[in-house]
Amino acid sequence: MIPPKHDAEFVACMEDVLDIYEKPYDSRFPVVCMDEQPVQLIGETRIVLPARPGHSEKYDYEYRRNGTAVNFIFTEPLASWRKVNVRETKTMIDWAEEIQILLDVDYADADKVILICDNLNTHKIASLYVAFEPCEAKRLRDRLEIHYTPKHGSWLNIAEIELSLLTRQCLRQRISTIELLQQQAQAWYAKRNVKHKSVDWQFTCEDARIKLKRLYPQF
């Protein structure tokens, strides 16, 4: 949701993120977007009858709730790369552990990762200190530069676009377990990575100052 009138805080965060998106590709300082998505795990109550010649697949409308899970998605738009990890919860420790994997496994050779995310209370440097010893938390902190999207400005996060694609292309089926959800998500992002699919972001600060002029304080 975009604010109905001028909002300096929204504008400041928006222009910060848009400036980051205009940076040229640099493998030493990759720009990575992250987001989270809660998922309801749904099981069947009766055996599904598969499709056969002349007959479509048949399943019962009744279903079984098997709890929830959370998709953690990370994407580097300029590298046409993304990944999804599935967890049971989205606590400060979950986020910190995902950041550790991102820095030490996915971007072990990068000097620093520039991270775009929303201003959720778990998406904080403090989470690293909750999850790890001070020396480890500081080591990770020194390789991470966080830029937050504005409140009600999640549309500025490219990871949200990837989550929308994941939902439409992968999650419109009943998925009963976290293990199956991880398998489905991994197959989805592996296919997109192989095909070098990406989001072609075009919106800039110059565009914002014209199309969203009402958000800027007037002088």
N, C-alpha and C positions, 0 to 999 in steps of 0.2 A: 504494500500500500504506500503510495506517495503522499506526503503531507499536503493538505489543501492550500496552504499558504507558506510564506517565507519561513525558512527554518535553517539557520546558519549552521547548526550542528550537523544536520542531514547533509547539507551542501559540502561541508568540510570533509566528512568521511567519504562522500561520493566522489569528490574530485581526487582525493588521495588514492582511492581504488582505481579510478579511471587513469590516473597517471601511471600507476603500476602496470596496467594492461598495455600501455603504449611503449613500454620498455622493449628494446630488441632482445632477441634470444641470447642468453648467456648461460652456458652449462655450469658455470661456477656459481651463479646466483639464480637458480631456476625459480619461476613464479608458479606456485602450486595453490590451487583452490581446494578447500575441503568443506564438506557438509555432512549432516547426519539425517537419517530417515527411519522413523519407527515403522515396523512391519508386523502385521497380525499374522501369526502362523495358523493356517486353516487346514484341517484334516478332513478326509472323507468319512462318512458314516456307512456308506455302502460301496461295493466294488464298482468302479467305473467300467462301462462297456465300451471298448475301443471302436473306432470307426471301421466300417467294412463296406464293400461295394454296395451302393444303393442305400446305405444307412449312415447317419452321422453319429458321432460319439454321444453316449448317453451317460448322464450323471445325475445324482439326486441333488435337489436344491438344499437339502438339509446338510449341515456341516458341523464339524467339531472344532472348538477353539482350543488351540494348543499353546497358548501364551503369546508372547511377543519377542521380537528381536530388533536389533538396530543395525542398519547399514551405515558404515563409515566409508565415505567416498573421497578420494583424492584424485585430482586431475591437473596435469600440466598442459594447458591448451596449446602452447607453441611447440610442444613435442608430440602432440597427438597421443598422449598417454593418460591412462586413468587406471585405478584399481578400486576394488570394493572389498572391505573386510566386514564380516558379520560378527556382532557381539550380542550378549544377552542384555547388557545395560550400557548406558552412556554416562558413566560417572566421570569425575575428575581423573581417576586412575585409568579408566578405559582410554580417555583422550590422551593422557600422558604416554601410555604404552603405544598407542598408534603413532604418536609423534616420534618416539624412540625408533620404531621400525622404519618410519619414513626417512629419518636422518641417517640411521646406521645401515640400513639395507637398501632402500630405494635410491637414496642420494648420498651414498657413502663418500663419493668423490667431490661433492659440491662444497664450496667454502661456506655458503650460507643459503638456507632455503627461505624465500620470501613467501609467506603464507597468507592467503586471503581467506577469512572466515567470518561468520557472524559473531556478535558480541555476547555469546552465551556465557553463563557464569562458569562453565567448565573449561571454556577455551581461553585459559589464562596461563601465564607463566607459573603462577602459584600452583597449578595442578602438577607441574613437574616436581615441585618440592613436596607435594603430598605423596607422590608415587615413588620417588627415589631419594637416595641419600644426597645431601647437599652438593657434593662434588660432581655426582652424575647429573643432577638437575642443572647445575651451572654449565656443565659441558654441553648439554643439549640446548640450554638457553642461548649460549654464545653462538650457536649455529642456526638460530631461528629468528626471523624478523616478521612479526605479525602485523597485519593491516586489517582492520575491522570494517565490514560493511555497516552502513548506518542503520539505526533502528527503523524497522519497517522498510528496509531497503535490501532484502535478501535477493531480489531480482538482479542485483549487481554482482552476485556470486555465480561464476560460470559453473561451479560444481552443482548448483541447483538445476541448471539446464541438463546436465548429465543425469542427475537423479530423475528428472522428468522422463528422459529417454529410457532409463532403466525400468521405470514403472510401466511405461507403455509397451516396451518391447520384451519384457521379461517377467514382470510381476503380476500380470493379469490372469494368473492361474492360481490354483490352490496349492500352496506350499506348506507342508505339514511340520517340517523340522528345520532347525538351524543348519544342520549339515546339508540338507537339500537346498536350502536358500543359498548357502555359500557356493555350492556347486553351480547353481543356476546363474548367480551373479558373476562368478569367475568365468564361466563360458561366455557370458555376455560381454564383459570388458576385454577378455582375450581376443574375441572376434573384432571388436572395435579397434583395439590396438594394432592388430595385424593389418587391418584395412586403413590404418592411419586416419581414422575419423577424428574430426575435431569440431570445435565451435568457432565460427568465424565472427569474432566480436568486432563491431564497427562503431559503437557508441563512444564518443570522446567528450572531454571537458567542453570543447567548443560547441558540440551538439547540445550538451546539457544546458549551456548558458542561453541557448535559443529556445529549445523545446521545453525546458523546465525553468524558464525565466522567473516564474512566480515564486519559486523557492528561494531566490536570492534576495537578501535585504536590499532595499532601494535607497539610493543616496541622492 
